[in-house]
Amino acid sequence: MKKLTAVLAGALLASASFTALAAAPVDREQAQGMQSLGSVSVSSVRGSMDDATEQLSQKAEEMGASHYRVIGVDNPGDSSLWTGTAEIYR
């Protein structure tokens, strides 16, 4: 039981630190002085607009970006699936 608790605690710490390392959002004005690395997009994200934005942030981090600016997020029709695009910056 102690081993399982330690494993679960480690997993929670790892996921919390990953979230803390995700790229930070910026607005258009803040992005002007940053170097663009291109863009990232997500599709078929189940949940809310916040879930899509979080996935954009994580994808930006995976591409080596420290910041991202959401260009657009959409929920086609009455679906619970979201799509989104963000420009990423260093």
C-alpha positions in Angstrom: 0.0 0.0 0.0 2.8 2.4 0.8 4.4 1.7 -2.5 1.2 2.4 -4.4 0.8 5.7 -2.4 4.3 6.7 -3.3 3.7 6.0 -7.0 0.5 8.0 -7.0 2.2 10.9 -5.3 5.0 10.8 -7.8 2.5 10.8 -10.7 0.6 13.8 -9.3 3.8 15.7 -8.8 4.9 14.9 -12.4 1.6 16.0 -13.9 1.5 19.2 -11.8 5.0 20.2 -12.8 4.2 19.5 -16.5 1.3 21.8 -16.3 3.5 24.5 -14.7 5.9 24.2 -17.6 3.3 24.7 -20.3 3.7 27.7 -22.6 2.2 31.0 -21.4 -0.5 32.9 -23.3 0.2 36.3 -24.7 -1.9 38.8 -26.6 -1.1 40.4 -30.0 0.7 43.4 -28.4 2.9 41.3 -26.1 3.8 39.0 -29.0 5.2 41.8 -31.2 8.7 41.7 -29.6 8.9 37.8 -29.7 10.3 35.5 -32.3 7.6 33.5 -34.0 8.2 29.7 -34.4 5.2 29.1 -36.5 1.9 27.7 -35.4 0.2 24.7 -33.8 -3.3 23.3 -34.1 -5.5 20.8 -32.3 -8.7 19.1 -33.4 -11.3 16.8 -31.9 -10.6 18.0 -28.4 -13.5 16.8 -26.2 -14.7 19.1 -23.5 -14.6 22.9 -23.4 -12.8 25.8 -25.0 -10.5 25.8 -22.0 -9.6 22.2 -22.8 -8.7 23.1 -26.4 -6.6 26.1 -25.2 -4.8 23.9 -22.7 -3.9 21.4 -25.4 -2.6 24.3 -27.6 -0.4 25.4 -24.7 1.0 21.9 -24.2 1.6 21.5 -27.9 3.4 24.8 -28.0 5.6 23.7 -25.2 6.4 20.4 -27.0 7.5 22.5 -30.0 10.0 24.5 -27.8 7.8 27.6 -27.4 7.7 29.6 -24.2 4.6 31.5 -25.3 1.6 31.2 -27.6 -1.2 33.4 -28.9 -4.6 31.8 -29.8 -5.6 32.7 -33.3 -8.9 30.9 -33.2 -10.9 28.2 -31.4 -14.1 26.7 -32.9 -16.8 24.3 -31.9 -18.5 23.2 -35.2 -22.2 22.7 -34.8 -23.6 21.2 -31.6 -20.5 19.0 -31.1 -18.5 18.8 -27.9 -15.4 18.5 -30.0 -13.2 21.7 -30.4 -10.5 22.7 -32.8 -8.0 25.5 -32.4 -4.9 27.2 -33.8 -2.2 29.2 -32.0 0.9 31.1 -33.1 3.9 30.1 -31.0 6.8 32.2 -29.8 10.2 31.9 -28.3 
